[in-house]
Amino acid sequence: MSRIDSVTLAVLNGRLEQIADEMDATLFRSAFNPIIAEAHDASHGLYHRATGATLVQGTSGLPVFVGSMAGAVKLAIDTIANESVRRGSTPDLDAAASCGAVRDGDVWCFNDPYGGGTHLNDMKLVRPYFRDGRVWCHLASVGHFTDVGGNVPGNYNPAARDIQQEGTLIPPMLLRRAGELDQAVVDLVCSVSRTPVNSYGDLHAQLNALDLGVRRLDDLLDEYGDDVVADALDELTTRAATLMRSSIGTIPDGVYEAVDHLDNDGGSEEPVEIRLRLTVEGETLTLDFTGTAGAVGGPVNISRSTAVAACYVGLKHIFGDVPANFGCLDPVDIVIPDGSLLAAERPRPVGGYTETILRVMDLIFRCMAEADPTRSYGCSYGTINALSIAGSRHDGSRWVMFTFYGGGLGGSSESDGLNHGNAPLSTATIPPVEILETQYPVVFRRWALRANSGGRGRHRGGLGADYEIELVDDEAEAFAFGDRSRFAPRGVAGGGDALLNRVSFEVGGDVVESPLGAKALGVRMSRGDRVRISTPGGGGFGDPSERDEEAHERDVRLGYVSVDRGDSGNSVHDG
């Protein structure tokens, strides 16, 4: 029986989310690099004092960070515990506070992808939050930094064979000690980057967001009392677990399986297999990835915490009413084989983690489409299509344009998929063309929807996009990291597959395509050379012959599809 009434619980839930939302907004307004400021590739939240589990996350932050940041906060907690033991005390947080291993105003900074998830570009800041001399919870911030060193500007290095080739791994370090900034740590974070000014600005913007979170949480606890808010957080987690069990209970019991592939690992042309067996039994659900390929040489591996985060986001798409905290995973068992692609350990490269977690989510959608099609979706376009173009200005300073490119999302039982959206792991937006052209020496010659790219179906998959980017500087190098150039996004419930991804370069008048499909390394460009990207659409949902005639005619009128309606899949294979 809850000790808190429903009205107070609803008010506190909104107030707590507002704190995280305001932290998000503070970072977005003050960050230097466009990937945070414009694309909103960042997140903030409140996390459990002892376990690091997600308590509250902002509605504007990236969903994938819900799972991965729990791992990051736990890494900070473990670091504090180790310091407490080193000082001759016990590893619990209260003892750590007593011996000075953790102090009010401490902020930990790191980008370790193995303990904290995702990849090196995602800089995590964790601040233990104190009440009455005791750690009450943790506040955390994560944002995608433009560059953190390594062999490739922007750090999406398809040729990486260890983490060192992707960038500089920064273990948990005290950025602020009892409120005092450690300039040496700031200098370290900035010095490893090709864009140090961006790193400096982004780091301070994250600190400002955490400071605001502390003030807002102070106000809330002063108003309602520590015990009442703690009860609310416990109850929200319990209700999430209860609601998740109830939702799983509506899915028919059974075993549902799916297989998909990554194009390659960036080093060889061999595809990389990922398998999922989804088992529903009463009010419990098991996601078993046994049979998935072992860890590979290239940068498409992911850490175990990242794999868990991908499962969380995939399930949240299916069970959308469940609150965004870790309580929803209580009735879910996730089986990830040791040594697999989904449980990478140091020094395996993980820079292209986005491609793998998107494939994990697609497998969840496909399995769920077998179990209960009304809850599922066609596969999304399934690739981040990261593109870095880098060069030097006339004063010798480096510029790095890093951004990603949208595609179509899958159709569902209710509607067509979204045209030109961002990947379902994310709530990020595509940076505006005006921002990119203002900050970097490029001109976008084309930015348009890609006709016929969505899978046919009763509800069509959303359309991908065609991009063409021209260099207007003397010289630069381009690096591409994408997928889905060989294995198309799949439709579900009889829906057709989407078109494949296509990345090419026009260099000196010649069109060049990489033998690794959407992955390319160090393409030298001169003034007037161009990069072309044609992103996939989303998979279709349901039998295409059942599509509403009026909807089809509208698609033809708007140029979304060809006049030939077709009865299955796509009738046109190039946008």
N, C-alpha and C positions, 0 to 999 in steps of 0.2 A: 504494500500500500504506500503510495507516494505521500511524502510529508509536505508537499507543496501543491497548492491548488492550481487548476488548469489555466486560469486567467493570468496569475503571476508567472507561471511557467512560460506562457506564450509571450508575455511582455519581456521577460528576461531573455528568451531565445532571440527575439528581435533586437534587443539591446546588445547582446553579445555578438551577433552577426554584424551589427552596425559598427562595432569596434573594429572587427576585421576588415569590413568594407572601407572604413575611413583610413585604415592603414594602407590598404590597396591604393586608394585615391591619392594619398599623400605621396607615395612612391611614384605613381604614374605622373603626377604633376611636376615632380622635381628631378626625376632621373634624366641623365644626359643622353643615353643611347636610345634610338628609336624602337628597338625591340622591346624595351620596357615601357618607354613613354608613349609610344603609339600602338604597338602590338599587344601590350599588357601581358607580356610573358613573365609573370611574377605571381606571388601569392603570399598571404599572411594568414595566421591563425593562432589559436590558443591550444596548448597541448598539455597532457597529463603530467603532473609533477614527477612521478616515479617511472612510468612506462613510456612516456612520450606519445601515447596514442592521441589521435586527433579529437579534440573536444568541439572546436568551432572553426569553420573556415569561412572567409569572405565569399560573397556570391560572385565577385568579379575575378577572383584568382583562378589559376589553372586547376582543373579537377585532378589531374595526375599528381599534383603536388600533395594532395590530401594523404595519399598513401606513402609517398616517398619522404615527405617531411616528417612523418612519424618516425621513420628510421633515422633521419638526420638529428632530430631532437634526442632520440635515444643514444646516438653517438656522443652528443654533447654531455648527456647525463653520465654515460660510462666514463668519459674523460674526466669529469668532475670526481666521480667515485674513485678512479685510479689515483688522482691527485690527493684525495683524502687519505687513502691507504698509504701513499708515499709519505705523508706527514704523520703517520703513526696512528691514524684514527680508523674508524670503520667506514665502509663504502656508501652508507645511506646519506641522503641529502641533508638531514638535520645535523649529523655529525660533521659533514663537509662544511656546513655553514659555521659550526662552532670552531673548527680548526682553521678557518679562513680559506679553504679550498674553493669555496664559492661565496661571493659577496654581492650585496645589492648594488646594481649598476654594472655588473659583469656582462659582456657581450662576446660570445664565441663566434668566430668567423672561419669558414672552411668550404671546400667544394668537393670533398671526398665522395666519389660516386659509388663506392662499394658499401660504405656504412650509411651514407645519406641518400643514396639513390641518384638517378638520372645521369648527368654527365658533367664534365668539368666546367662548362660555361655557367652552370647554375650555382651562383654563390649563395650560401646559406648563412644567415645570422640568427643565433639563438640567444635569447635573453631570459635567464631565470627571473621570475617575478616574485618579489618578496612581500610578505605581510607579517608584521610583528616579528621580524627577525628570522622568518622561516620561508622556504620556497613554497609558494602556493600553487603555481603552475609555470609554464614557460610560454613566452611569446616568440614567434619565429617569423622570419622574412626570407624569401628566396626570389632572386631575380636573375634573368639570363644576361650575363655580361657579353659584350661584343667579342672580346678576344682575351684568352688567357695563355698566350704563348703557343708552343708546339710548332709543328712543321707547316701547318696550313693556316692562313688567316681566317678567323672565324671558327676554326677548330673542328669543322666537319671534314675530317681527313679520311678518304676512302682507302688509302694505302697504309693506314696505321696498323702496326703489329704489336704495339704495347701502349700502355697509357701515357708513357713519356712522350711518344710521338704525337699525342693529341693535345698536349698542353701541360701546364704546371699543376700538379696535385698539391693542394694546400690542406694539411691536416688541421684539426681543431686548434685554433690559436686565440688567445685573448686579445680581441681588438680593443675593447675597453676594460680596464681593471678598476672596479669600484667607481665607475663613472669617468675615469681618466683615460683619454684616448691614447693608445700606444701608436705613435707615429711610425715606428719601425714596421709594424704590421701593415699599416696603410701603404707605406713605401714599397713593401714587398708585393702586395696585391697589384699596385700600379706598375711596378717595374717589369713584371712578367708579361705585360700586355703591349700589343702594338698600338693600342688606343688608350694610353694611360689617363688622359683627361676624362674620358668616359668612365673608366673604372673608378677614378677619384670621386666624380660626381655621383655615380650610382651607389657607391659604398656609403657616402654620407646621406644620400636620400633614404637608404634602408635604415640607417641609424635614426634618422628623423621619424620614420614611420614607427619604429619600435618605441621611441620616446613618447610619441602621441598615444600609442596603445597602452602604455603604462599609465598615463594621465587619465585616459578614459576608463580603464579598469579600476583605478583608484576611486574615481567618482562613483562608479557603479557599486562597488563593494561598500563604500561609505554610505551610500543611500539605502541599500537593501540588507547589508550585513554579509559577512563572509560565509556563514553557514547556509544562508538561504540560497546564495548563488551557487555554492558547492552542491547543494541538494538539487538545484536545477540542472546543473551539468550532469550529475549522476542519472537523473531521471531522463534527460534527453538521450543519453547513451542507451539506457535500458529500453526506452520506447523505440529507438531505432532498431535494436535487436529484435524486439517483439514484432514490430511491423514487418521486418524482413522475414521472420519465420512465417508469419501469416501470409505474406506474398508468395513465398516459395511453396507454401501448402496449396496454392491454387494451380500449380504447374503439375501436369500428369507425371506420376512416378515413371522412371525409365532411365535408360542409358542412351546418350546421344553423342555422336562422334563427328569430328570434322578434321580435315588436314588442309594446310595451306603452306605456301613457300615464300621465302624472300628470294629475290632474283639471284643474289650472290652475296658474298661477305666483303666485297670490295677488292679482294686480292685474286680470287679465282672466279671463273665463270660458273662454277657449280652452284645449283640452287641449295637453299638451306631450309630443311623441313621443320615445321612446328605442328604438333599434334595435341588435340584436346579431347578428352572424354569427360562429358558433363553428366553427372548422375544426380537425379532428384529422388529423394527418399523421404516421404512425409514432409516435414518442415526443415529438412537439411539439404544442402547442396554441396556437391564435391566437384572441384575443377582439377582434373588430373592431367598433367602434361607429360606423363610417361611416354617415351617414344620420340620425344623431341630431340633434334640433333644436339650433339655435344657442343661445348664452347668452340668457337671458330677463331681463326687467326685474325680476321678483320673486325672492324668496329661496330658490328651489329649485335654483339653480346649485350645483355642487361644484367644488372645485379638482382638478387633475390627480392630486395625491397622494392625495386622498380617493377618487377613482375607482379608482385602483390598489388602495387598501385594500379597497374594496368587492369588487373582483374576487378579491382574496386570500381574503376571508372566504367568498365564495360557493364558491370552489374547495375550501376547507378543509372545508365541509359535505359535499362530494361525495367528496373524498379524505381521509377523516378520520384515516387512519393516518399521514399525513405530518406530521413534527414542525413545531411552530409557529416557524419562522424563515424568513427571506427566501430560503433556498435552494430552497424549493418553487416559486418563481416563475422559476427559472433556465430551465426548458424552456417557459416561457409567454411569448408575445408579445402585448402589449396595445396596440391601436391606438386612440388617442383623438384625434379631429380637433381641430385648433386652432380656437379660437373657439366651440367647442360648449358645450352645457350642462354637459358633463363636464370642461371645462378652463377654468373661469372664472378671470378675472384681475381684479385690483383695478380699479375699486371695486364690481364686481358683488356683490350681496348673496348670502350663502350660509347664512343662519341655519337654513333648513329642509332642511339637507343630508341628514338622516335619510330623508326621503321618497324622495329620488333614489337613494341607495345601496341602499335596499330594492328599488327597481324594478330596478336593475342586477342584484342577486342573483336576483330572480325570473326575469329573462331567462336567466341562466346555468342555473337549474334547468330552465326549459322547454326550452332547447336540449339540455341533457344528457338530458332525458327522451326526446327524439327519438333521441339516439345510443345511450343505454343506460338504459332506464327503471329498472333495478334500483338504479342509483346516485343517482336523483334524488328530488325531493319535489314535492308540490303547492305552489303559492305560499303564502307566509305572509300574515297579515292585512295586512301591508305598509304600516303607518303608525305613527308614534310617538304620534300623538294628544296632542301637548303641550298642556297647559292651564295657564294662569296666571290666578290670581285674586289681586288686589292691593288693598290699602287702607291706611288709617292707623289706628294705635292712638290711645287717648285722650291719650297723652303726646306725640303728633305723630310718633312713629317709624313708618316704613313696614313693612308686612309683605307678603311675596310668597310665595304658595303656588304653586310650580311642580312639576308632576309629569307623568308620562306613564301611559298606560293600555294594558293588555295585550289580546291577541286570540289567535286560533287559529293554530297552525302547520299546514303542509300534511301530508297523508297521504303515506306512502311505500310501497315494495314490501313492507316488513316489518310496518308497524303503522299505526294511526290517528295523526293528528296530535295534538300536545299541546294540551289545553284551556287557555285563558287563560295563555299564556306570554308572554315578552317577545320582541321582534323578534329574528330570527336574526343581526342584526349585533352582538348584545349578549349578555352573560351577566348583565346587570343584573337586579335583582329589582324588583317593583312595591313602592313604599313601603307599609308596613302602614297600614291605616285608623286604628289607634289612635295612631300617630305623627302623622299628618296632623291628626287631630281635636284632639290635644293642643297642637300648635304653632300651629294657625291657627283662626280663627273660622268653621269649617265643620262640618257634620254630613253623613255619608254616609247617605242614606235607602235606597239600594239599591246592592248590589255582588253581582252574581249572574251565572252563566253564561247566555248568550243562546241559547235553544233554536233549532235549525234553522239556525244561522249557519254551520256547517261544510259544505263542499262534499261531496255524496254521492259514494260510490265504493266499490270493493272494500275500500279502507281510507279511512274517513271523515276529512275535514279536522277539525282541532280546533275547539272552540267559542270564539267571542268572548265578550264580557261586556257586561252592562248596568250602568251606573253612574248614580246620581242624587245630586248634591251640593247641599246647601242652605246658603246664607249665613246665619249667625247674628250677624253684625255689622250696623251701621246701613247701611253702603253700601260698595261695592267695584266694581271693573271686572274683566271677564273677557276673556281673549284665548285663542283656540283655533287650533291649527295642526295639521291632519291631512290625510289624503288617502284615496283609495279610496272616495270617496262617489259616484263615477260609473263607475269601471272596477273591476270586482270582481276579487278574487284568483282566479286561474285554476287549474283542476284540470289534471292531466297524465295521460297514458296512458288517456284516456277518462273521467277523473274529472270531477265537476261543479264549478262555480264556487261560491265562498262568497257570503254576503250582503254587501251594501254597508255602508260606514260611515255612521253617522248621528249628527250633533251638533245639539242644539237647546237653547234657553234658555226657561225659564218666567219671564217678567218681568211683574209686576203682574197675574198670572193669565192672560196671553196667552202662547202658544207661538210663539217666534220662531226661524226658521232662516235661516242666511246664504245669500245667492245664490251664494256660493263654496263651498258644501257644508260641508266640515269645517273651513274657515278662517273665523275671525270676529275682528273688531277692536273693542275697547273697548265691550263690552256692559255698560251700567250696571245694577248689581244693587242691590236693597235687601233688608233683612231678610226672610227667607222665600222669596226668589227662588231658582231652582234651575237647575243645568246638568245636561243629560242626554246621555250618550254611550253609543251602542250600537256596539261595535267589530265588525269583520268576523271571521269564522272563517278557517280555512285551506282551500286548494283540496283537493279529493279526489284519490285515486289509484286508477286502474283503473275498469273497468266496474262501475257500481253494482249491476247485476243479479247480479254475482258475490259480493256481500257475504254473509258467513256469517249464516245466519238467527238463530243464537243471539246473535251480536254485535248484530244489528238489534234483537232483542227486549230485550236489555239496554239499548240506547240509549233505546228507548221507555219502559221501566220507570223509568229514571233521569231521564226528561224531556228528554233530549238532542235527540231528534227527534220529529216527529209520528208518529201511528200509520200514516199513509199512507207506505209505503216508497218508492214512486217508483222509476223505472228510470234516470233521468238527471237530473243537476243537482239543484237544490233544488225541492221541491214547495211549500214555504212561504217567502214572501219578506219576512217581517217577524218579528222576534223577539218 
